[in-house]
Amino acid sequence: MITIRTAEEREHVRHRRHEVWHTFRGGPADVAAGFGVLSRFDEERIPPGGAISAREQLDSEVMTYVREGALTREDRPGQPELLQAGEFRLSTAGRGTDQVSTNASPRDWAHVFRIWLRVGDAGLMPGCAQKRVGSAERRGLLCLVASPDARRGSLRTHQDALVCTALLDTGQHVAHELAPGRSAWLHLVRGEVTLGDLVLSTGDGAGFAAERAVSLIAREASELLLLDLGQVSLSDAVGVSEA
């Protein structure tokens, strides 16, 4: 079964000039929909000098992808970290850890994606790691960004999820097989692709449950994020507070 969530169906929230589009907001309903470890998926446009903040409850992981601009983060005084366009950061939050990131530019906007993944194991130590994914690495194919075993130099997650990205030219085809019992979520960052008779445009998402594979063709130059997801029980689901 393929479930489509269009760009227009996302919840759009504006905090002054800071804009957020919520594809997922977390909670048991998302688990019941079959996308177990995926808790929340946000697209954000952050004004010059603007900040984003989230208090992660209990134990969770957040994947941040900067598509345009740059973010700085200072979890501890005197230790800022820079995340630039084309880079991914996987952050593991301890209990009640505050994370604040700021647009590094005084004049340019930042375009950012943040993905929350539920973690079943309690007591994870806070930490983060980041990785640059160049255009050549994901041109015409799915490039692995994160995995539980850090295969092929990917970032290591603490739950059963694979995070991939791709850049496709017009007419290019990619396919990703799904093992039995797994689901997937596809988000189209930009462009237009076809899934059989279905068409996805910029900002659209598609969920795959009880499908053998994710297979798509680009109708124009496109960028996408794909999550291959294991399941999690409702009792293990970790909520995420509002940003």
N, C-alpha and C positions, 0 to 999 in steps of 0.2 A: 504494500500500500504506500502511495506517495501522497503526502500532505503538503499543500502549498500555503505559504503565508506571504502575501504580497507586501511590498514596501508600504503601501497605503494602510494595511491592516496593523502595522506596528504602532505602538503607543508613542506619541511624540511629546516630549516634555522640554520646555524652555526655561532655563534658569538664567534670567537676564539675557545675555547674548550666548550663553553656553546652551547648545542643543543636544538632546539625546533621543535616539530612536531605539525603543526596547522591542526586540523580537521575542525574548523570553524574560520573565520577571522572577522565575523561581517558584517553588511551592510544589505540593503533591500533584497538582493537575498536570504538570509537565512530565513527571515521572509516569503517571498513568497513561500519558500519550505515547509512551514507548521510547523516550529519549533520555533514559535513566540518568547518566552522570552529567548531562548538560543541564545546568541550573539556570543560566542567564546568558543573554547575548545582547550586547549593546553596541550601537554605532554612535560616535560622538564627534561633534565639531566644537573645538575649544578656542575661544578668542585669545588674542595676544595677551600674555600674562595671566590668563585664566587658569584655574586649578580644578582638579577632580579629586574627590576624596571618597573612600569607602571604608566602613568598619566591617571587617570580615568576622563573622560569628563562628565560634568553635574552630574547626579546621576546614580550610578550603584552598583551592588554587585558582589563580586568575591568569589567563593568557592575555597580554596586551600587545596589540600590533599597531605600530605607527605607520600609516600609509603616507601621510604628508606632514611635514613639520618635525618637531622634536619635543620630547618631554624631559623634564628634570625631576628627580625624586630624591628626597632627603629624609630617610627613615631615622637616621641618627645625626645629631649635630655635626657639621663639618665633613659629612660624607655624601655629597650629592652624586647622583648617577644620571647619565644622559642616555636616552633612548631615541634614536634617530629614525628617519624614514627608511623603511625596508627592514627594520629590526623587530624581533619578537622577544618579549620578556615573560617568563613563567615565574610567578610569585607564589610562594607557599606562606599562608598567613597562620600565625599562632592564634591563640585564644584572644579575641578582642583586639587584634593588631590594627592600628590605624595606618593607612597608606595614603599619602598625598602626593600627587604628581602635578607639575605646573608646566604650562606651555612655555618653552624656553625662549620663544621669540617675542620681542616687544612690538612687532608689527604684523606678523603673519599668523594665520589660523593654523591649527593642528587638526588633522583628520585621523581619528583613532577608533580601533575596535577593541572591545574587552569581552572576554569569554570566561564565565565562571563554571568550574567543574567541581562536582561534589566529591568529597574524599571520605571514604568509609572508616579509615583508621584515625582514631583520636590521638592527640598528643604529638602531632607533627611539629618539628622545629621550624620556626620561621626562616625563610631564605628566598633567594631568587637567582635566576640565571638568564642570560639573554643570548640571542643568536641573530646574526645578520643573514638574510636570505637574498642573494643577488638575483637580478632578473634572469641571468643565464641559467641559474640552477632550477628555475621553475618555468622556463619557457617551453610550452608545448607538453608539459608533463606535470604530474602531481609530485610535489616536493614535500617530504616528511619534515615537519617542524618539531613535533613532540611525540613521545611514545613512552610506555612504561619501562622499557629496557634500554632507552637512549640509543636505539639502533641507528646506524648510518650517521652518527654524529648529531642526532636530534636531542632536544632538551628532554630531560627525564621527568615524567609525571608520576604522581603517587596514586593513580587510579587507572582503570582500564579504558583509555581513550587515546586515539591517534589524531593528531592535528596536521592537516596538509594544506598546501597552497599551490596555486597554478596561475600562470599567465598564458592565455591562448590567443592565437591569431584566428582570423576568420576561416572557418571550415575545419579547424583542428578538432580531433575527437580524443577524449580521455575516458577511461573506465576504471572503476575501483570495485573489486569483489568484496562482498560482505559475508563473513562466516555465519553459520546458523546461529540465531539468537541475538545477533548484533543489529543495531540500528545506525542511522547516519543522519547528519544534518548538513545541508549544503547552503551556503550563503553566497549570493552573487554580489561581489564588491562593486563591480562595474561591468557594463556591456550587456550582452544578450546571448542566451544559450537555449538549446532545445533538449528536452528530456522526452524522447519519443514524440508524442503529439503535444506535449506541454511546452510552454515558452516561459522562461524566466528573464526578467529585466533587472536593471540596477536596483539593489535593495531588497529584492525578493529572496525568499528562502524556501527550501523544500526538505521535508523530513521523509526518511525511508525506513519502513518497518516491514519485516518479513519479505524483504526483497533480496535477490541474489547479488545484485550489483548496482552501483551508481554509474550510469553511462550518459554522456552528454556531448553535444557538438556545439561549437561556438558559431553564432550567426554574425558576430562582429568581434573586434578585439575585446577580450574579457579578462577579468580577474576574479578568482573565487577562493573561498575558504571551505574546506571539507573536514568534518569531524566524524570519525568512525568510533562508535560508542558502545561500551559494554553496559550492562544493566546494573541497577542498584535497587535494593529494597526500600520501601517507604520508610522503614524504621531507621535506615542508614542515611536517608536524605538529609543534607545539611542546608539550612536556610541561609539566605544572604540578606543583610539589611539594605535599606535604600541608600543610594549614593546621595 
